[in-house]
Amino acid sequence: MVDFALAIELDETERAVQETARRFATDVLRPLGADLDKLPAEDVIADGSPLYDAHKQFRDLGFAGMRLGEDMSRAQKARLVCLVGYELGRGDTGLALGLGGSTFPAMVANASCNPELMAQFNYDQIGCWAITEPDHGSDELDVTGAASATGLNRGRGNCIARPDGNSIVINGQKSAWVSNGTIAETAALFCTYDDGSDEVKHGCFLVDLKDEGVSRGKPTDKIGQRSLNQGEIFFDEVRIPAENMVAPPDRYSDFTTMILTRANSSMGISFSGLAQAAFDEALAYAKERKQGGVPIIQHQNVKGRLFEMFRKVLAARALNWQVCMQNFTTADARLEYAIATKVTSTQTAFEVASEAMTIFGGASIIRDHPVERMLRDARISMIEDGNNDLLGLMAADRF
Ligand SMILES: Cc1cc2nc3c(=O)[nH]c(=O)nc-3n(C[C@H](O)[C@H](O)[C@H](O)COP(=O)(O)OP(=O)(O)OC[C@H]3O[C@@H](n4cnc5c(N)ncnc54)[C@H](O)[C@@H]3O)c2cc1C
């Protein structure tokens, strides 16, 4: 079977995985996302919440770290990552991002090539990527200061790790935006490293969040992606083994760039899925809703609007596939391309969801309507993993 949008032929395994992902997205993620959207942030993560069952199903299906493709080549695995990520984003982006974000510590452990860390920080846990801080958002991601007006002056962080014999001791906090922040069992922690020198340095650490001294803030209440838990993590004299420093200061910039490249590529996948979902909803409605004696799709401006939506979704998806296949299969992954697909997909998702609202007319403004939720989800994606405008400056600096 040929996927016309991507101009690729899917083999039998790929078709089966795509079908499984589509069913999981349609039967589980879409209705669950709609239900969690209505709940207070505390209830989304309460004991017994179906959120945890979605995490379990994600793991059982082999999607966490794409373990079901373990015996495959890098290119084959990359294709599955793209196919599955797109379907899950089409189901519910808040959940898709929470499930994907939970794999960060395992991904970082794999990058360390340390078998003990790989065993301890694995895909069976809910993890998080803790990088931004109350006083450090954009500057934490813009590690080279590419977008900075004044030259990079990140100052001292809100979260500081210091060496102490064979341990590293962590104090401070991460921001209220950390995805899975209040439920994560493990963290890939990117923070200031104070080795006693005058220089401001940074490192990346793997932290078991069950360790003594770790506490959490309240889950963040927000306008979109309400099915995605976010919140602060606090560290009070948290002691971890020195080996858990995965990226020391001299590797920090390259390491952060590598992780951001991965994260932005994945954001592109999920939000091309949301854009497609918004288009699908609008198209179905345009065929069904009658005004002026005919289904509204018969009206020329509705047709024209649908074509514009179709064109944008197609372009976002095609770019995303190209970038991900390149970035996930080469040792020389490129951040600027990942940013191009993240910005294109999130901007497209926002525009297409907004156009979908126009096609739904008054019906779309009713709270809990699928497309009003998609619009809210898409809007905050333009800030997630870096504000789109800042990311653009970072990309251009690499030309
Ligand atoms: C849904 C969602 C999920 C998230 N998940 C995570 C997560 O898992 N882990 C995590 O650690 N964080 C996470 N974040 C945080 C996110 O990465 C930050 O919100 C983002 O990087 C912006 O940082 P800030 O909010 O501190 O804004 P600021 O950095 O204060 O920026 C505010 C405004 O100023 C602009 N600006 C700031 N500095 C510059 C500059 N140098 N040049 C040009 N413009 C600039 C920005 O573009 C923006 O418009 C998430 C955020 C969202 C919305």
The ligand as a Gaussian input file, in Angstrom:
#p B3LYP/6-31G(d) Opt

LIG

0 1
 C        3.363000      22.501000      26.685000
 C        4.755000      22.788000      27.176000
 C        5.576000      21.723000      27.527000
 C        6.853000      21.971000      28.047000
 N        7.625000      20.899000      28.434000
 C        8.811000      21.131000      29.049000
 C        9.584000      20.033000      29.534000
 O        9.259000      18.860000      29.350000
 N       10.729000      20.317000      30.212000
 C       11.142000      21.580000      30.443000
 O       12.168000      21.756000      31.088000
 N       10.433000      22.656000      29.952000
 C        9.292000      22.457000      29.269000
 N        8.568000      23.515000      28.766000
 C        9.098000      24.868000      28.912000
 C        9.442000      25.515000      27.578000
 O       10.581000      24.912000      27.008000
 C        9.605000      27.028000      27.844000
 O        8.337000      27.538000      28.214000
 C       10.106000      27.758000      26.629000
 O       11.429000      27.365000      26.354000
 C       10.065000      29.295000      26.820000
 O       10.672000      29.640000      28.036000
 P        9.934000      30.639000      29.059000
 O        8.564000      30.106000      29.238000
 O       10.792000      30.788000      30.249000
 O        9.838000      32.018000      28.279000
 P       10.985000      33.123000      28.190000
 O       12.306000      32.479000      27.941000
 O       10.882000      34.024000      29.351000
 O       10.570000      33.876000      26.892000
 C        9.468000      34.828000      26.872000
 C        9.454000      35.489000      25.521000
 O       10.691000      36.176000      25.254000
 C       11.306000      35.667000      24.071000
 N       12.744000      35.568000      24.290000
 C       13.362000      35.231000      25.424000
 N       14.686000      35.230000      25.248000
 C       14.892000      35.558000      23.949000
 C       16.048000      35.743000      23.152000
 N       17.263000      35.557000      23.641000
 N       15.883000      36.091000      21.875000
 C       14.666000      36.271000      21.361000
 N       13.523000      36.111000      22.067000
 C       13.651000      35.764000      23.340000
 C       10.704000      34.298000      23.858000
 O       10.763000      33.888000      22.496000
 C        9.290000      34.501000      24.362000
 O        8.500000      35.070000      23.369000
 C        7.314000      23.303000      28.201000
 C        6.490000      24.365000      27.828000
 C        5.230000      24.122000      27.305000
 C        4.383000      25.285000      26.902000

